[in-house]
Amino acid sequence: MTDPAGPLPTAARLGAKLWARHRSLCLFAVSGCLALGVDVGLLWWAQPLLGHYGGRLLSFWGAATFTWWFNRTLTFRPTGARTRGGLLAEYTAYLSSMALGGALNYGAYAAAVSLLPLVHRHPALGVALGSLVGMGFNFWSARRILRNKA
């Protein structure tokens, strides 16, 4: 039997249900894509001054700071009080929790730059690879810190 309202409203309802269920994951992915641009842009700027590895540390910090802002503002909007200790405590907790994901991210980048001539010539490819490697852990971790548990 067909839906009397037609196929579009059914598709719209399905889309709304999927968005409601996976909103935070989708926005986290958007945050990551935008942060990839921040990461690559900072690496492009810093690499001549700090080299492949020092430039990557700076670019990762800048990208992680961007994702903290984006995710706290849009992805995991609070329903009540934030982390105890205020904004600095939340930022510190967020960056600390991103450390393992960041280590995975940086390790994949460093391995790719060291082992793959194409990535050595185009380090942005290593940034993308590292970003994918760290994303799963960072999603879980950010969700725990930025979403209000009350």
N, C-alpha and C positions, 0 to 999 in steps of 0.2 A: 504494500500500500504506500502511496506517495504522500508526502507532507503537503497539506492543503495550502500552506503559506509559500510553497515553492522551495527549490534547492538552496537559494542564497541565504534565506534566514536560518536554515539548518546549518549551513556552513559557517555562518556568522556565530551561531550559538556554540558550535564546536570550537571555533577559534577563540571565543571568549572563555570557554572552559579550559582550553589548553593554556591560554595566557594566564588565567588565574592560578592554575596549578604550577606553571613553570616560569612565572614572571621573574622571580629573583634569578633563576639560572640564565634566562635570556638577557636580562639587564647586566648580569655579571659578565656575560660574553661580550656585550656591547662595550662595557667598561674595559675589558681586556683588549678588544680591538683598538679602541681609542688610545689606551695606554701603550700599545705596540707602536703607534705613531709617535707618542711622547718619547718612548724608549729609543727608537731608531733616530729620531731627530736629535736627541741629546747625545747619542753615541756619535752621530755624524759630526756634531759640533765639538765634542770632547776628544775624540780619537786622535786628532793631530797633536793635541796637547798632552794627553795621558796614555796613549797607546790603546791597543785592543782591550786589554784587561782593566786598566784603571778607568778608561772611558766607559766601559761596561758597568763597572760598579756605580759610577755617578749616574749613568742613564737608568739603571735599575732603581736606584733610590728615587729619582724623579718620577719614574713610572709608578712605583709603589705609592708615593705620596698622592699622585693623581687618582689612583684607584681607591685609596682610602677616602678621599673627598667624594668621588663619584658614588661609591658604594654606600657610604654613610648618608648621602643626600638622597639618592634615588633607589638603589637596589634593595637595601635593607632598612627602609624608613622605619623609625621607631614608633611604637604605639604608646610609649611612656618615657620614663627617665632613661638617660644614657648611662654609660659606664661610670662607676664611682670614680671620683678624682678628676672629673672634667675632661675637657678636650685633649689636653696633653697626655693624660693617662690613657685615653682611648687610642690616640695616635701611636703612642709607644707600644701598647698592647697589640695593635694591628700590625705594626711593622715587625714586632717580635714574632708574632705568629706567622708572618709571611717569610720568616727567616728560613724555615725548612723548604718551603716552596721555592724561595729565592735561591737556596743552595742547589736544589735540583735544576732550577732554571739556569743558573750560572754554570753549573757543571756540564749541562748539555751544550751550552754555548761554547765554553772553553774547549770541550772535547771536539766539537764540530770545527771550530776555528783551527785547532791544532792538527786534526786528522784529515780534513777535507779541503783540498786546494780551492774548490769553488767557494766554500764558505769563508776561507781566509781572504779571498779576493772581494767577497761581498758579505761582510759581517752581519748585515741586516737579516740574512737567511738564518744565521745562528741565533739571532735575537728571536726570530719567529719560532724556531725549533725549541729554544729554551722556554719561551712563553707557553707553548703547548704542554711541555713536560710538567711545569709547575702549576698549571691551572686547576687541576682536580683538587689537590691538597689545599690550595689557597681558597677555593670556593667554600669548602667545608669549614675551614678556619675562619674566614671572614664572616660567614653566616653565623657562626657561634658568637663572635665578638660584637658584631654590629646590629644584630637583631635582638630586640628587647625580649627577655625571657619572662617578664612579669605577666 
